[in-house]
Amino acid sequence: MNRLDGKVALISGGARGIGAATAARMVEAGARVVVGDVLESRGAATAAELGEAAVFARLDVTSQEDWASAVQLARDRFGGLDILVNNAGLFLGRDFESVSLDDWNRLVAVNMTGVWLGTRMAADALRERGADSAHGSAIVNTASIAGLVGSELDALYSMTKGGVTLFTKSTALNFARKGDRIRVNSIHPGVIQTDMGDQTFVSRADQFGTNDVGKAREIALAGHPIGRLGIPDDIARGIVFLASDDAGFMTGSALVVDGGLTAR
């Protein structure tokens, strides 16, 4: 189940958190992985820990040249590309009225332009490998529950992740219309214990004027009926599933992994 034997994956934001956990799970499932990130030392260390099945590529997701280099590295080192995980993301955690235009442009550049560029620049490589695969190649976009329901903490983050959600569905239909054997699905985490997850606690405490980060964490925890916050591996397992042939009849779908947060 959920095997990726013989597959090659490129993961943006792969140096830490969900990206690093996904890289580890994919190698465990039999894949070879290109770990892409702007965090060069952290990304190189993550790839080194995974041994010969992984390699690091410096990847600024807003750079077309970096994407081209990362895709070419996958081809040169491992023979092609079967899986793209658009995972890199940015969270501001501020009220939309207090965000500057420069901050907004930076948020959009990473969360939306980066997903579009990754999909565009990897399409040919994915198309080539997908043509000879039983269930085609796969793209998995890391969205958020904030891309499904409103976010009281960061309306702009929600706006960008909503864009990722609909871009996922639209590109799934677009590839299918053109006869390309590329599946596209999104994954929607709840609050995950990562650096970005910690940002949400700080943001919540600041916006409610308490500066009590511990209390903010308790409030977030109480919103998860399952009784705990998520960890990166919870999301990594979902991404591996969507990338595997076990999800071969899924495209344009949104997999929610949120501990029941949006079930209410």
Secondary structure as GFF3:
##gff-version 3
##sequence-region A 1 264
A	DSSP	beta_strand	8	12	.	.	.	ID=ss1
A	DSSP	alpha_helix	17	28	.	.	.	ID=ss2
A	DSSP	beta_strand	32	37	.	.	.	ID=ss3
A	DSSP	alpha_helix	40	49	.	.	.	ID=ss4
A	DSSP	three_ten_helix	51	53	.	.	.	ID=ss5
A	DSSP	beta_strand	54	58	.	.	.	ID=ss6
A	DSSP	alpha_helix	64	78	.	.	.	ID=ss7
A	DSSP	beta_strand	83	86	.	.	.	ID=ss8
A	DSSP	three_ten_helix	96	98	.	.	.	ID=ss9
A	DSSP	alpha_helix	101	108	.	.	.	ID=ss10
A	DSSP	pi_helix	109	113	.	.	.	ID=ss11
A	DSSP	alpha_helix	114	130	.	.	.	ID=ss12
A	DSSP	beta_strand	137	142	.	.	.	ID=ss13
A	DSSP	three_ten_helix	145	147	.	.	.	ID=ss14
A	DSSP	alpha_helix	155	177	.	.	.	ID=ss15
A	DSSP	beta_strand	182	189	.	.	.	ID=ss16
A	DSSP	alpha_helix	195	207	.	.	.	ID=ss17
A	DSSP	alpha_helix	213	222	.	.	.	ID=ss18
A	DSSP	alpha_helix	232	243	.	.	.	ID=ss19
A	DSSP	three_ten_helix	245	247	.	.	.	ID=ss20
A	DSSP	beta_strand	254	257	.	.	.	ID=ss21
A	DSSP	three_ten_helix	261	263	.	.	.	ID=ss22
###
